[in-house]
Amino acid sequence: MSRSRVLVIGSSNTDLIVQSERLPRPGQTVMADTFSTLPGGKGANQAVAASRAGADVSFVARIGADAFGLQALCCLEAEGIDTTFVLRDPDLPSGIASILVDGRGENVIAVVPGANAALSPVQIDAAASLFERVSICLLQLETPLPTVLHAAGLAKEHGVPVILNPAPGRELPPQLLSGLFLLTPNETETEILTGILPDTEKTARRAANILMDRGVRNVIITLGARGALVATVRETVIVPAPTVDARDTTGAGDAFNGALAAALGQSRPLADAVAFANCAGALAVTRVGAQSALPRETRIRALMDPQPQ
Ligand code: RIB
């Protein structure tokens, strides 16, 4: 099977991660365990996830002309990702995310977007030639919405299917959803988009139907350890995820979306691509950090198709 060619447009951050057995309540100070500075950002994480899952990846983003930005760029290049259209903004700092992770692997995240907020439709136009060479385009919402809309429009003009991972969650304009190839909200994002928390299969099906009624062609609602609900015009099914010990859930959604894009870019069937992506997401939570925890294709396949002992 030929390698898929994935275009990721989105954010790059540096993650400032504190691990602490307990998360502080407002006004409380807790003594924490470890601190790490690691590359992150939903766009960059998904680019790395797709690359490690076996795709050729081009990434379009905006970073600052500072040490964090340079380090982020070096990490992307070390992965073999095409960064021709990652611009270094002379005036703005690189994006950062302040992340607290507790003893159960749950996190809270606050992002300061910096240069990500200046990723503009003009910069997407400058990279338009990329749409001629890719099989799929992956977008998220850590960059300005007009830029996401513009990128989705250019993808449509070039006949490139778009996966929109609507993270962080927010309401979306009808023109972005109408005709969209694939939307991949998690539970929280689904509730923001539909008003329905998909805490049961029945509510997840209802939420997916609402999104399809708005013109989305395929919906995948990621349900954490329960796997993912996959809704198409033909059927709606739950694809279960393997059980793992979670150390840090940061970047699990990015692992899922990047691996999904890599698999769909190879024209693999949706249910097979989701099973592959579920394994990528599961492996990502077994290690600390976002990009540092993203699995390679061989590990994903080994979890998906365990060899008989
Ligand atoms: O999805 C995880 C990412 O969200 C982190 O890497 C952080 O940078 C925030 O963007």
Boltz pocket constraint, residues with backbone or C-beta under 6 A from the ligand:
constraints:
  - pocket:
      binder: B
      contacts: [[A, 13], [A, 14], [A, 15], [A, 39], [A, 40], [A, 41], [A, 42], [A, 45], [A, 96], [A, 97], [A, 109], [A, 111], [A, 142], [A, 250], [A, 251], [A, 252], [A, 253], [A, 254], [A, 290], [A, 291]]
      max_distance: 6.0
